[in-house]
Every structure is written in structure tokens, then in C-alpha cells.
Amino acid sequence: MNRPRHPARLQRQRGAAIVEFALICMLFFTLVLGIIELGRMLYLYNTMQEVTRRGAREAVIRWVSDAPAIKTMALFGGTTLPAAPELTTSNISIKYLNAAGNEVTNTPLDAGDNMSACNDALRTNDCIYSVSVSLENVTFVPLVSLFGMLNIAMPTTKVVMYAESLGFTN
């Protein structure tokens, strides 16, 4: 009596478990990578907030000519961040505003001259009253992207602070 090794019903099921396992693994790893990328995007957004805050803080205590140093200090002492390569010094915009909120076009010579301009009724448009620092044109690029089609434009962040010493030393 010759019996077949495997019944016909089991012959049809051969390899089904490995295919199901592969599908579950693909779904699981897609979910894990999605969670990692979402966390990295939230990290980038939070870092953008911190960079603008740090940039504004540096801008109100340094003079206008120190813009490269201000941008470097805003990025924690570098030109880019290790975990957020999307942020660079070229994304940081610094504007000096007068009391009306307009950009100062005729910048005073130094911090002392700025104090004089603020106290002179004829030069109030030249007085640096506040500083605006913003991060613009930042695009989140996922580490694992589908042919570069999943880039997300991050919102512009902006911090306005009243001008303090602007580098004045006496």
C-alpha cells in the first residue's frame, strides 16, 4: 500500500505561513519606521522653536554686525544640527525693527548711537526697538522616503524680543 507523504490538502498550504509572516513583518516595520519619522518631525519642529528663541536672545545682546555669530550661536555653535540637517544658518532671518514695527533701514553706527536715536524725536525711525528672528523655508526630509516625494514644508517660526544692550559696553 503506497500512501502519499502529504495529503493533497496540505500540499496546497505549503509556504503559506512564510508568506503571511513576510506580510506581517512588512506591516510591522512600516509602522515602526512611520513612528520614528513622526518623532523626528516633531523633534525638528521643537528644535525650530528653540533655535528661533536662542537666535532672538543672542540678537538682542549683540550688535547688528555680529549676524553670522548670532546665527551660529542659535544653532548651538554650529552651522547645522546633527539630528536635523534641514536647519542651517541660511534659514535664519534676523530683522531689526523700530517702535512702529517697521524694519530699520538706516542702522545706527553702534549700540551707543542706537540709544541716542531712541532718545531723539527726529531719529525714532532709526532706533532699534525690537529684534525679529524667524526660521523660513525649512523642509522636513524623511530618512526613508518614497523616491523623494514625501517632503513636508515646516511652518515658519518667529520670535520678536525687545532690544536690550545690543552689545553696548561702558
N, CA and C atoms as an extended XYZ file, in Angstrom:
510
Properties=species:S:1:pos:R:3:atomname:S:1:resname:S:1:resid:I:1 pbc="F F F"
N         0.809       -1.163        0.000 N   MET     1
C         0.000        0.000        0.000 CA  MET     1
C         0.875        1.258        0.000 C   MET     1
N         0.732        1.983       -1.048 N   ASN     2
C         1.501        3.225       -1.175 CA  ASN     2
C         0.642        4.403       -0.719 C   ASN     2
N         1.103        5.005        0.312 N   ARG     3
C         0.397        6.199        0.798 CA  ARG     3
C         1.192        7.443        0.421 C   ARG     3
N         0.495        8.500        0.028 N   PRO     4
C         1.230        9.741       -0.244 CA  PRO     4
C         1.775       10.324        1.063 C   PRO     4
N         2.901       10.956        0.955 N   ARG     5
C         3.522       11.532        2.160 CA  ARG     5
C         2.664       12.638        2.768 C   ARG     5
N         2.149       13.482        1.946 N   HIS     6
C         1.310       14.584        2.429 CA  HIS     6
C        -0.030       14.525        1.736 C   HIS     6
N        -1.069       14.709        2.494 N   PRO     7
C        -2.379       14.735        1.846 CA  PRO     7
C        -2.457       15.929        0.877 C   PRO     7
N        -3.337       15.871       -0.062 N   ALA     8
C        -3.478       16.919       -1.085 CA  ALA     8
C        -3.839       18.258       -0.459 C   ALA     8
N        -4.591       18.203        0.644 N   ARG     9
C        -4.998       19.442        1.298 CA  ARG     9
C        -3.778       20.175        1.856 C   ARG     9
N        -2.825       19.467        2.420 N   LEU    10
C        -1.624       20.090        2.979 CA  LEU    10
C        -0.666       20.538        1.879 C   LEU    10
N        -0.675       19.888        0.739 N   GLN    11
C         0.183       20.283       -0.369 CA  GLN    11
C        -0.124       21.715       -0.790 C   GLN    11
N        -1.399       22.085       -0.780 N   ARG    12
C        -1.787       23.421       -1.218 CA  ARG    12
C        -1.385       24.488       -0.207 C   ARG    12
N        -1.203       24.168        1.051 N   GLN    13
C        -0.897       25.127        2.111 CA  GLN    13
C         0.610       25.325        2.316 C   GLN    13
N         1.404       24.566        1.619 N   ARG    14
C         2.843       24.644        1.803 CA  ARG    14
C         3.351       26.044        1.414 C   ARG    14
N         4.065       26.718        2.323 N   GLY    15
C         4.621       28.044        2.073 CA  GLY    15
C         3.709       29.198        2.464 C   GLY    15
N         2.482       28.925        2.844 N   ALA    16
C         1.536       29.991        3.200 CA  ALA    16
C         1.965       30.694        4.476 C   ALA    16
N         2.510       29.960        5.419 N   ALA    17
C         2.925       30.576        6.685 CA  ALA    17
C         4.048       31.578        6.473 C   ALA    17
N         4.983       31.246        5.605 N   ILE    18
C         6.100       32.161        5.366 CA  ILE    18
C         5.627       33.421        4.656 C   ILE    18
N         4.672       33.309        3.760 N   VAL    19
C         4.122       34.479        3.073 CA  VAL    19
C         3.374       35.360        4.064 C   VAL    19
N         2.573       34.758        4.941 N   GLU    20
C         1.854       35.532        5.956 CA  GLU    20
C         2.832       36.221        6.908 C   GLU    20
N         3.885       35.537        7.278 N   PHE    21
C         4.900       36.125        8.164 CA  PHE    21
C         5.571       37.316        7.480 C   PHE    21
N         5.888       37.183        6.209 N   ALA    22
C         6.521       38.282        5.468 CA  ALA    22
C         5.584       39.492        5.393 C   ALA    22
N         4.320       39.276        5.158 N   LEU    23
C         3.361       40.384        5.095 CA  LEU    23
C         3.234       41.084        6.448 C   LEU    23
N         3.173       40.308        7.524 N   ILE    24
C         3.083       40.897        8.864 CA  ILE    24
C         4.353       41.675        9.182 C   ILE    24
N         5.512       41.152        8.802 N   CYS    25
C         6.781       41.860        9.041 CA  CYS    25
C         6.832       43.174        8.273 C   CYS    25
N         6.389       43.169        7.014 N   MET    26
C         6.367       44.409        6.235 CA  MET    26
C         5.469       45.444        6.895 C   MET    26
N         4.314       45.035        7.336 N   LEU    27
C         3.393       45.942        8.011 CA  LEU    27
C         3.992       46.465        9.312 C   LEU    27
N         4.596       45.597       10.083 N   PHE    28
C         5.198       45.981       11.364 CA  PHE    28
C         6.347       46.984       11.151 C   PHE    28
N         7.245       46.699       10.223 N   PHE    29
C         8.380       47.596       10.006 CA  PHE    29
C         7.951       48.916        9.385 C   PHE    29
N         6.922       48.908        8.561 N   THR    30
C         6.382       50.158        8.034 CA  THR    30
C         5.827       51.016        9.158 C   THR    30
N         5.125       50.401       10.077 N   LEU    31
C         4.573       51.114       11.226 CA  LEU    31
C         5.686       51.665       12.117 C   LEU    31
N         6.707       50.867       12.378 N   VAL    32
C         7.827       51.318       13.220 CA  VAL    32
C         8.568       52.478       12.556 C   VAL    32
N         8.861       52.379       11.257 N   LEU    33
C         9.541       53.471       10.561 CA  LEU    33
C         8.679       54.732       10.526 C   LEU    33
N         7.367       54.572       10.376 N   GLY    34
C         6.468       55.728       10.406 CA  GLY    34
C         6.488       56.424       11.759 C   GLY    34
N         6.507       55.658       12.827 N   ILE    35
C         6.566       56.246       14.177 CA  ILE    35
C         7.896       56.971       14.379 C   ILE    35
N         8.981       56.388       13.906 N   ILE    36
C        10.299       57.033       14.026 CA  ILE    36
C        10.329       58.344       13.250 C   ILE    36
N         9.806       58.345       12.027 N   GLU    37
C         9.802       59.573       11.218 CA  GLU    37
C         8.891       60.638       11.824 C   GLU    37
N         7.754       60.254       12.369 N   LEU    38
C         6.881       61.215       13.033 CA  LEU    38
C         7.589       61.831       14.243 C   LEU    38
N         8.285       61.014       14.997 N   GLY    39
C         9.052       61.528       16.135 CA  GLY    39
C        10.146       62.477       15.693 C   GLY    39
N        10.812       62.168       14.583 N   ARG    40
C        11.856       63.049       14.081 CA  ARG    40
C        11.270       64.361       13.562 C   ARG    40
N        10.084       64.322       12.978 N   MET    41
C         9.443       65.546       12.508 CA  MET    41
C         9.049       66.433       13.703 C   MET    41
N         8.534       65.836       14.766 N   LEU    42
C         8.201       66.606       15.964 CA  LEU    42
C         9.469       67.168       16.615 C   LEU    42
N        10.551       66.399       16.579 N   TYR    43
C        11.837       66.889       17.087 CA  TYR    43
C        12.284       68.106       16.282 C   TYR    43
N        12.148       68.042       14.962 N   LEU    44
C        12.543       69.169       14.107 CA  LEU    44
C        11.707       70.403       14.428 C   LEU    44
N        10.403       70.229       14.605 N   TYR    45
C         9.533       71.362       14.926 CA  TYR    45
C         9.928       71.981       16.267 C   TYR    45
N        10.165       71.151       17.272 N   ASN    46
C        10.571       71.648       18.585 CA  ASN    46
C        11.934       72.335       18.516 C   ASN    46
N        12.837       71.787       17.748 N   THR    47
C        14.161       72.388       17.590 CA  THR    47
C        14.059       73.730       16.874 C   THR    47
N        13.170       73.847       15.916 N   MET    48
C        12.968       75.128       15.235 CA  MET    48
C        12.533       76.199       16.231 C   MET    48
N        11.628       75.829       17.142 N   GLN    49
C        11.183       76.783       18.162 CA  GLN    49
C        12.366       77.228       19.033 C   GLN    49
N        13.191       76.279       19.429 N   GLU    50
C        14.328       76.588       20.294 CA  GLU    50
C        15.384       77.413       19.559 C   GLU    50
N        15.622       77.130       18.297 N   VAL    51
C        16.623       77.883       17.527 CA  VAL    51
C        16.186       79.337       17.367 C   VAL    51
N        14.913       79.577       17.090 N   THR    52
C        14.460       80.968       16.956 CA  THR    52
C        14.534       81.693       18.296 C   THR    52
N        14.206       81.014       19.376 N   ARG    53
C        14.303       81.644       20.692 CA  ARG    53
C        15.741       81.990       21.028 C   ARG    53
N        16.654       81.050       20.784 N   ARG    54
C        18.075       81.294       21.053 CA  ARG    54
C        18.621       82.400       20.155 C   ARG    54
N        18.201       82.407       18.891 N   GLY    55
C        18.650       83.445       17.959 CA  GLY    55
C        18.189       84.829       18.390 C   GLY    55
N        16.943       84.933       18.822 N   ALA    56
C        16.424       86.225       19.284 CA  ALA    56
C        17.165       86.677       20.544 C   ALA    56
N        17.435       85.756       21.433 N   ARG    57
C        18.159       86.099       22.666 CA  ARG    57
C        19.564       86.600       22.347 C   ARG    57
N        20.238       85.953       21.415 N   GLU    58
C        21.576       86.399       21.023 CA  GLU    58
C        21.513       87.739       20.289 C   GLU    58
N        20.487       87.943       19.467 N   ALA    59
C        20.392       89.175       18.674 CA  ALA    59
C        20.133       90.410       19.531 C   ALA    59
N        19.466       90.263       20.670 N   VAL    60
C        19.185       91.442       21.491 CA  VAL    60
C        20.365       91.829       22.377 C   VAL    60
N        21.376       90.959       22.473 N   ILE    61
C        22.538       91.311       23.294 CA  ILE    61
C        23.815       91.485       22.470 C   ILE    61
N        23.719       91.361       21.139 N   ARG    62
C        24.868       91.583       20.254 CA  ARG    62
C        24.523       92.654       19.229 C   ARG    62
N        25.555       93.275       18.671 N   TRP    63
C        25.326       94.331       17.688 CA  TRP    63
C        24.972       93.731       16.333 C   TRP    63
N        24.426       94.546       15.468 N   VAL    64
C        23.915       94.155       14.159 CA  VAL    64
C        24.996       93.478       13.306 C   VAL    64
N        26.223       93.916       13.398 N   SER    65
C        27.295       93.366       12.564 CA  SER    65
C        27.681       91.945       12.967 C   SER    65
N        27.190       91.460       14.091 N   ASP    66
C        27.503       90.110       14.567 CA  ASP    66
C        26.507       89.065       14.068 C   ASP    66
N        25.826       89.319       12.963 N   ALA    67
C        24.794       88.398       12.462 CA  ALA    67
C        25.311       86.978       12.227 C   ALA    67
N        26.506       86.779       11.642 N   PRO    68
C        26.978       85.387       11.486 CA  PRO    68
C        27.177       84.681       12.827 C   PRO    68
N        27.707       85.392       13.814 N   ALA    69
C        27.896       84.788       15.143 CA  ALA    69
C        26.552       84.506       15.806 C   ALA    69
N        25.587       85.374       15.605 N   ILE    70
C        24.249       85.175       16.172 CA  ILE    70
C        23.630       83.905       15.592 C   ILE    70
N        23.732       83.723       14.280 N   LYS    71
C        23.161       82.539       13.635 CA  LYS    71
C        23.860       81.268       14.097 C   LYS    71
N        25.180       81.348       14.263 N   THR    72
C        25.930       80.179       14.735 CA  THR    72
C        25.544       79.824       16.165 C   THR    72
N        25.413       80.827       17.021 N   MET    73
C        25.011       80.561       18.405 CA  MET    73
C        23.572       80.034       18.479 C   MET    73
N        22.717       80.477       17.573 N   ALA    74
C        21.341       79.978       17.552 CA  ALA    74
C        21.303       78.488       17.229 C   ALA    74
N        22.243       78.036       16.410 N   LEU    75
C        22.318       76.620       16.053 CA  LEU    75
C        23.272       75.865       16.972 C   LEU    75
N        23.333       76.284       18.219 N   PHE    76
C        24.114       75.602       19.252 CA  PHE    76
C        25.595       75.544       18.916 C   PHE    76
N        26.102       76.581       18.264 N   GLY    77
C        27.534       76.689       17.993 CA  GLY    77
C        27.997       76.079       16.682 C   GLY    77
N        27.093       75.677       15.815 N   GLY    78
C        27.485       75.081       14.534 CA  GLY    78
C        26.758       75.731       13.379 C   GLY    78
N        26.958       75.177       12.188 N   THR    79
C        26.251       75.695       11.016 CA  THR    79
C        25.036       74.846       10.665 C   THR    79
N        24.941       73.669       11.259 N   THR    80
C        23.789       72.783       11.100 CA  THR    80
C        23.707       71.887       12.330 C   THR    80
N        22.617       71.171       12.470 N   LEU    81
C        22.435       70.279       13.614 CA  LEU    81
C        22.547       68.831       13.181 C   LEU    81
N        23.142       67.969       14.007 N   PRO    82
C        23.326       66.577       13.610 CA  PRO    82
C        22.024       65.825       13.338 C   PRO    82
N        21.027       65.979       14.178 N   ALA    83
C        19.783       65.234       14.006 CA  ALA    83
C        18.758       65.985       13.169 C   ALA    83
N        19.084       67.203       12.769 N   ALA    84
C        18.175       68.000       11.940 CA  ALA    84
C        18.973       68.712       10.849 C   ALA    84
N        19.436       67.970        9.844 N   PRO    85
C        20.241       68.607        8.796 CA  PRO    85
C        19.448       69.607        7.952 C   PRO    85
N        18.129       69.627        8.129 N   GLU    86
C        17.304       70.577        7.380 CA  GLU    86
C        17.513       72.014        7.860 C   GLU    86
N        17.952       72.192        9.105 N   LEU    87
C        18.169       73.525        9.664 CA  LEU    87
C        19.602       73.967        9.413 C   LEU    87
N        19.762       75.105        8.746 N   THR    88
C        21.082       75.679        8.531 CA  THR    88
C        21.019       77.173        8.825 C   THR    88
N        22.176       77.803        8.835 N   THR    89
C        22.210       79.247        9.104 CA  THR    89
C        21.514       80.035        7.996 C   THR    89
N        21.419       79.475        6.802 N   SER    90
C        20.748       80.197        5.712 CA  SER    90
C        19.233       80.281        5.922 C   SER    90
N        18.673       79.444        6.793 N   ASN    91
C        17.241       79.501        7.080 CA  ASN    91
C        16.887       80.572        8.103 C   ASN    91
N        17.884       81.102        8.819 N   ILE    92
C        17.631       82.067        9.894 CA  ILE    92
C        17.613       83.477        9.313 C   ILE    92
N        16.566       84.218        9.622 N   SER    93
C        16.414       85.600        9.168 CA  SER    93
C        16.322       86.512       10.393 C   SER    93
N        17.163       87.549       10.431 N   ILE    94
C        17.176       88.497       11.545 CA  ILE    94
C        16.778       89.870       11.009 C   ILE    94
N        15.784       90.479       11.651 N   LYS    95
C        15.336       91.820       11.267 CA  LYS    95
C        15.318       92.697       12.505 C   LYS    95
N        15.769       93.927       12.340 N   TYR    96
C        15.780       94.909       13.426 CA  TYR    96
C        14.638       95.885       13.165 C   TYR    96
N        13.762       96.033       14.161 N   LEU    97
C        12.528       96.802       13.998 CA  LEU    97
C        12.525       98.055       14.858 C   LEU    97
N        11.847       99.110       14.359 N   ASN    98
C        11.669      100.313       15.172 CA  ASN    98
C        10.406      100.163       16.015 C   ASN    98
N        10.048      101.215       16.756 N   ALA    99
C         8.907      101.139       17.679 CA  ALA    99
C         7.590      100.893       16.948 C   ALA    99
N         7.497      101.311       15.683 N   ALA   100
C         6.279      101.109       14.894 CA  ALA   100
C         6.190       99.688       14.330 C   ALA   100
N         7.260       98.903       14.470 N   GLY   101
C         7.270       97.540       13.955 CA  GLY   101
C         7.792       97.420       12.541 C   GLY   101
N         8.295       98.529       11.990 N   ASN   102
C         8.867       98.520       10.645 CA  ASN   102
C        10.363       98.219       10.720 C   ASN   102
N        10.892       97.647        9.663 N   GLU   103
C        12.317       97.323        9.639 CA  GLU   103
C        13.149       98.604        9.576 C   GLU   103
N        14.205       98.662       10.383 N   VAL   104
C        15.095       99.822       10.417 CA  VAL   104
C        15.969       99.765        9.178 C   VAL   104
N        15.889      100.826        8.356 N   THR   105
C        16.683      100.860        7.126 CA  THR   105
C        18.003      101.585        7.327 C   THR   105
N        18.007      102.610        8.151 N   ASN   106
C        19.213      103.384        8.419 CA  ASN   106
C        19.741      102.971        9.789 C   ASN   106
N        20.541      101.909        9.820 N   THR   107
C        21.025      101.361       11.079 CA  THR   107
C        21.984      102.338       11.761 C   THR   107
N        21.823      102.556       13.069 N   PRO   108
C        22.766      103.406       13.796 CA  PRO   108
C        24.194      102.848       13.721 C   PRO   108
N        25.177      103.693       14.018 N   LEU   109
C        26.582      103.294       13.896 CA  LEU   109
C        26.981      102.216       14.896 C   LEU   109
N        26.488      102.331       16.115 N   ASP   110
C        26.812      101.346       17.150 CA  ASP   110
C        25.707      101.370       18.197 C   ASP   110
N        25.876      100.597       19.262 N   ALA   111
C        24.836      100.497       20.291 CA  ALA   111
C        24.618      101.834       20.997 C   ALA   111
N        25.679      102.594       21.211 N   GLY   112
C        25.534      103.913       21.836 CA  GLY   112
C        24.752      104.866       20.958 C   GLY   112
N        25.018      104.842       19.657 N   ASP   113
C        24.283      105.678       18.723 CA  ASP   113
C        22.813      105.242       18.659 C   ASP   113
N        22.555      103.951       18.846 N   ASN   114
C        21.170      103.481       18.878 CA  ASN   114
C        20.436      104.066       20.084 C   ASN   114
N        21.108      104.139       21.239 N   MET   115
C        20.482      104.751       22.423 CA  MET   115
C        20.177      106.220       22.168 C   MET   115
N        21.087      106.899       21.476 N   SER   116
C        20.850      108.301       21.132 CA  SER   116
C        19.667      108.435       20.179 C   SER   116
N        19.584      107.552       19.188 N   ALA   117
C        18.482      107.599       18.223 CA  ALA   117
C        17.143      107.354       18.910 C   ALA   117
N        17.132      106.466       19.911 N   CYS   118
C        15.885      106.181       20.621 CA  CYS   118
C        15.428      107.374       21.463 C   CYS   118
N        16.362      108.195       21.904 N   ASN   119
C        16.015      109.360       22.724 CA  ASN   119
C        15.832      110.633       21.913 C   ASN   119
N        16.114      110.584       20.610 N   ASP   120
C        15.987      111.757       19.738 CA  ASP   120
C        14.667      111.650       18.971 C   ASP   120
N        13.802      112.647       19.118 N   ALA   121
C        12.480      112.624       18.485 CA  ALA   121
C        12.569      112.622       16.962 C   ALA   121
N        13.668      113.143       16.406 N   LEU   122
C        13.817      113.204       14.955 CA  LEU   122
C        14.366      111.898       14.359 C   LEU   122
N        14.893      111.031       15.199 N   ARG   123
C        15.521      109.798       14.702 CA  ARG   123
C        14.803      108.528       15.180 C   ARG   123
N        13.550      108.614       15.533 N   THR   124
C        12.853      107.432       16.063 CA  THR   124
C        12.736      106.301       15.036 C   THR   124
N        12.731      106.627       13.751 N   ASN   125
C        12.681      105.571       12.730 CA  ASN   125
C        13.995      104.804       12.649 C   ASN   125
N        15.097      105.393       13.135 N   ASP   126
C        16.403      104.739       13.114 CA  ASP   126
C        16.688      103.975       14.405 C   ASP   126
N        15.815      104.071       15.381 N   CYS   127
C        16.005      103.421       16.669 CA  CYS   127
C        15.629      101.942       16.579 C   CYS   127
N        16.563      101.059       16.956 N   ILE   128
C        16.259       99.630       17.006 CA  ILE   128
C        15.533       99.366       18.315 C   ILE   128
N        14.236       99.116       18.211 N   TYR   129
C        13.391       98.925       19.377 CA  TYR   129
C        13.217       97.450       19.717 C   TYR   129
N        13.145       96.620       18.686 N   SER   130
C        12.996       95.183       18.896 CA  SER   130
C        13.693       94.411       17.777 C   SER   130
N        13.856       93.126       18.015 N   VAL   131
C        14.529       92.251       17.053 CA  VAL   131
C        13.590       91.092       16.727 C   VAL   131
N        13.483       90.775       15.457 N   SER   132
C        12.657       89.664       14.994 CA  SER   132
C        13.561       88.611       14.357 C   SER   132
N        13.475       87.393       14.862 N   VAL   133
C        14.236       86.277       14.293 CA  VAL   133
C        13.236       85.232       13.830 C   VAL   133
N        13.408       84.771       12.598 N   SER   134
C        12.493       83.752       12.065 CA  SER   134
C        13.271       82.672       11.323 C   SER   134
N        12.676       81.497       11.311 N   LEU   135
C        13.193       80.363       10.537 CA  LEU   135
C        12.231       80.144        9.388 C   LEU   135
N        12.749       80.204        8.175 N   GLU   136
C        11.896       80.117        6.993 CA  GLU   136
C        12.425       79.058        6.042 C   GLU   136
N        11.560       78.560        5.201 N   ASN   137
C        11.901       77.615        4.134 CA  ASN   137
C        12.582       76.344        4.641 C   ASN   137
N        12.066       75.786        5.716 N   VAL   138
C        12.588       74.525        6.242 CA  VAL   138
C        11.679       73.404        5.744 C   VAL   138
N        12.276       72.403        5.132 N   THR   139
C        11.533       71.270        4.598 CA  THR   139
C        11.994       69.999        5.291 C   THR   139
N        11.046       69.279        5.874 N   PHE   140
C        11.367       68.007        6.521 CA  PHE   140
C        11.547       66.943        5.449 C   PHE   140
N        12.704       66.307        5.466 N   VAL   141
C        13.010       65.239        4.514 CA  VAL   141
C        13.142       63.943        5.299 C   VAL   141
N        12.217       63.005        5.138 N   PRO   142
C        12.310       61.743        5.875 CA  PRO   142
C        13.569       60.961        5.517 C   PRO   142
N        14.075       60.207        6.475 N   LEU   143
C        15.242       59.371        6.214 CA  LEU   143
C        14.919       58.283        5.213 C   LEU   143
N        13.716       57.734        5.318 N   VAL   144
C        13.257       56.720        4.378 CA  VAL   144
C        12.094       57.338        3.613 C   VAL   144
N        12.372       57.800        2.404 N   SER   145
C        11.297       58.435        1.645 CA  SER   145
C        11.008       57.623        0.390 C   SER   145
N         9.841       57.832       -0.122 N   LEU   146
C         9.436       57.149       -1.349 CA  LEU   146
C         9.858       57.991       -2.538 C   LEU   146
N        11.072       57.806       -2.973 N   PHE   147
C        11.618       58.499       -4.133 CA  PHE   147
C        11.581       60.017       -3.977 C   PHE   147
N        11.753       60.530       -2.755 N   GLY   148
C        11.791       61.962       -2.502 CA  GLY   148
C        10.466       62.668       -2.656 C   GLY   148
N         9.378       61.941       -2.632 N   MET   149
C         8.069       62.552       -2.863 CA  MET   149
C         7.356       62.935       -1.569 C   MET   149
N         7.940       62.656       -0.428 N   LEU   150
C         7.232       62.846        0.828 CA  LEU   150
C         7.832       63.987        1.658 C   LEU   150
N         8.428       64.990        1.026 N   ASN   151
C         8.987       66.115        1.754 CA  ASN   151
C         7.856       67.001        2.274 C   ASN   151
N         8.006       67.468        3.527 N   ILE   152
C         6.956       68.246        4.175 CA  ILE   152
C         7.501       69.616        4.524 C   ILE   152
N         6.841       70.678        4.065 N   ALA   153
C         7.241       72.047        4.388 CA  ALA   153
C         6.835       72.345        5.830 C   ALA   153
N         7.800       72.735        6.640 N   MET   154
C         7.538       73.059        8.039 CA  MET   154
C         7.057       74.509        8.138 C   MET   154
N         6.224       74.816        9.137 N   PRO   155
C         5.743       76.194        9.274 CA  PRO   155
C         6.869       77.139        9.702 C   PRO   155
N         6.741       78.395        9.317 N   THR   156
C         7.717       79.408        9.709 CA  THR   156
C         7.569       79.694       11.199 C   THR   156
N         8.686       79.744       11.905 N   THR   157
C         8.657       80.112       13.320 CA  THR   157
C         9.270       81.489       13.474 C   THR   157
N         8.726       82.280       14.397 N   LYS   158
C         9.170       83.664       14.552 CA  LYS   158
C         9.127       84.059       16.018 C   LYS   158
N        10.171       84.757       16.463 N   VAL   159
C        10.233       85.283       17.829 CA  VAL   159
C        10.620       86.754       17.740 C   VAL   159
N         9.880       87.608       18.426 N   VAL   160
C        10.190       89.038       18.499 CA  VAL   160
C        10.491       89.370       19.953 C   VAL   160
N        11.652       89.994       20.187 N   MET   161
C        12.043       90.398       21.540 CA  MET   161
C        12.451       91.867       21.521 C   MET   161
N        12.229       92.540       22.640 N   TYR   162
C        12.668       93.929       22.762 CA  TYR   162
C        14.189       93.980       22.798 C   TYR   162
N        14.750       94.967       22.147 N   ALA   163
C        16.203       95.123       22.111 CA  ALA   163
C        16.704       95.470       23.505 C   ALA   163
N        17.778       94.815       23.903 N   GLU   164
C        18.369       95.096       25.214 CA  GLU   164
C        19.623       95.941       24.997 C   GLU   164
N        20.771       95.374       25.270 N   SER   165
C        22.005       96.160       25.189 CA  SER   165
C        22.515       96.294       23.770 C   SER   165
N        22.192       95.344       22.899 N   LEU   166
C        22.705       95.315       21.532 CA  LEU   166
C        24.235       95.426       21.514 C   LEU   166
N        24.874       94.873       22.516 N   GLY   167
C        26.326       94.880       22.579 CA  GLY   167
C        26.929       96.101       23.236 C   GLY   167
N        26.099       96.964       23.840 N   PHE   168
C        26.627       98.193       24.460 CA  PHE   168
C        27.447       97.844       25.698 C   PHE   168
N        28.669       98.335       25.749 N   THR   169
C        29.520       98.187       26.918 CA  THR   169
C        30.043       99.554       27.300 C   THR   169
N        30.150       99.797       28.575 N   ASN   170
C        30.625      101.102       29.026 CA  ASN   170
C        31.705      100.921       30.074 C   ASN   170
